[in-house]
Amino acid sequence: MPWAAPMSQDSDRPNAEMFVEAANAAPAMLWMCDAEHRRTFVNQSWLDFTGRTFEQEIDHGWAEGIHDNDRDGVLDAVRCAFTARQPFATEYRMRSADGQYRWLLDRGVPLFDPDGRFAGYIGSCTDIHASEARLQKLVARLHTAREDERTSVARELHDEIGQNLTGLKLDLSRVIDELREVGMPLQLVDRVQSLIGAVEVVIQSVRRIAIELRPPVLDHLGLTAAIELEAATVQRRTGLRCRVLPERQPNRLDPRQTTAVFRIVQEALTNVVRHASACAVRIRMRQTAHVFRLDVIDNGRGISDQQLADPGSIGLLGMRERARRLGGTLKITRNGSRGTTVALEMPTDAPAARSRVRR
């Protein structure tokens, strides 16, 4: 169905008034222009972003806010789309009301009147930085919820299932004593004894899963002890030599930071085991009055540029996202011809600033 749209904010047509009212209530930055590429409408969200008046933005005034280095390219791309009567999408920097330049994603589609004649374009702009900030907040809430769920499930496994299984094991042990007292055949006693062994295996599995979900040592003895236990577990399971080298027990990290650092270490060790073909890894922790630094260094084959840039690498993305939420930096580098270093640096005594993730 062809679009029909108002050509000015002051139109007295009912459909124009309804459009303006609806557009001004929309959170997105909306705009319209005529067939000569003159801006005829911008909504209130656009004016709130630019801090300018409607009169300043219509016609070609809106382009004054585009960054000088982006303006010619943006206008050329839009003119090409107009000539072809095709939808377009482009990114550029626009000056906001506070004088700062922010990246926008601008999309436009052609308009046609009821007779099929080209009437201009309608479009919307998205503040990319604001969208990323909202996404990061959402991811942070999801990570927090996941950690809370891990803690809850670990507690349930330990307190409920683990204790019930231990009680079952004790009951079976008493049954064996009673069977022996009444002179039951040894074959029956051995079968009950096998059940006790099976229950013990399940108890150990439950304990292992609970510790993997949320190591109790992390809450009771702190980050260093939790990392030492994790390193010892990896070494025992895989043969990878793991050394933990803390200069001293980190004492300025809050629970959120402690959990995030531990998860980064877990993921880094997992990557070493799966991909590095390494035989040894060192985990160093250092803390000053204002900065905490963690280095996980292996002697494997070294990470490739392709692996670093792989958008599907969930492990690396997870570590980088945790670093962002801590207001820190996560740097992953190849150590010459062999090995990889994962380096986390974050503030310990100030609110998390906007993060920087470097390669």
Secondary structure, DSSP 4 states (H G I P E B T S, - for coil): ------S-TT--SHHHHHHHHHHHH-SSEEEEE-TTS-EEEE-HHHHHHHT--HHHHTBTGGGGGB-HHHHHHHHHHHHHHHHHT--EEEEEEEE-TTS-EEEEEEEEEEEE-TTS-EEEEEEEEEEHHHHHHHHHHHHHHHHHHHHHHHHHHHHHIIIIIIHHHHHHHHHHHHHHHHHHHTT--HHHHHHHHHHHHHHHHHHHHHHHHHHHHS-HHHHHT-HHHHHHHHHHHHHHHH--EEEEEESS---S--HHHHHHHHHHHHHHHHHIIIII--SEEEEEEEE-SSEEEEEEEE-SS---HHHHH-TT-HHHHHHHHHHHHTT-EEEEEE-TTS-EEEEEEEESSS---S---B-
